[in-house]
Amino acid sequence: MESTVLTTISRRANLLTLVSSDKCPPVLKRAWDNLHPRLNSPVLDPSSAGCSRERRKTSNTKPVLDGLDTDIESSLRSYMYEHVQLSPCDISILNTKRIVKHRHYIVNDAQYMPSYASLAHSLAYIRESLTDSKLVPVEIREIFEHNRIQDGKVVVESFAAIHRFRKRNMERKDDPFQIFPDFRAALYHREPQDTVEVIHVNQIHCHANQRPWDNETVVMRAIDRVGHHYPFYCSSALT
């Protein structure tokens, strides 16, 4: 039953992404426009209700020049020292005080947003590194663009400040998803960890599907987005 329910929810999430994409076949978009007003969609979507973390609201979707929170700034500097070969001169002029914040950002044809702008669009699975295939669920706190001087040239890169979800250690009898390893769903703590981490934006792999399990637990699963499903819908629409 758990596998069936989560599969249905994930398929619905993929459909919602497809019909909001420019790649959606017109016939499917017209059908959806006629159908969705009759659906009670809001009750199926994740919200911040019941979450203890404070979330700001914003209607501004344009990038803004702003400063980073202290913990994000510290994490960005740690990322630079670990992953970027900077000369002592470049390090001395490294600017982490004023950056460009994005309210939305496209990665692999899917839109992501910081949690204060949209909780649903901030839930994602990331790769541990640009070359690693291991995926872990996170909540995106900020998406920002940073400029630096490296070897006399201006380098512009985009990053995400993320909080990881911690997996729940439960007995097999209390965690039914353990017997469905191919389904790739797992139980995590409802709230992400407090520690912030800066990653390269290209480490974002896909959106995360999240549903409540109990007061302290959520079920999470990676969602493969439009790119994997569009050929099927397109071929169906043309036949």
Secondary structure, DSSP 8 states (H G I E B T S, - for coil): -HHHHHHHHHHHHHHHHHHTSTTS-HHHHHHHHHHGGGS-GGGGS--STT--S--------S-EEE---HHHHHHHHHHHHHH----HHHHHT---SSEEEES-EEETTEEE--TTT-HHHHEEEEESSTT---EEEEEEEEEEEEEEEETTEEEEEEEEEEEE--B----GGG-GGGG-GGG-EEEEESS--S--EEEEGGGEEEEEEEEEEETTEEEEEEE--HHHHHHHHHHHHH-
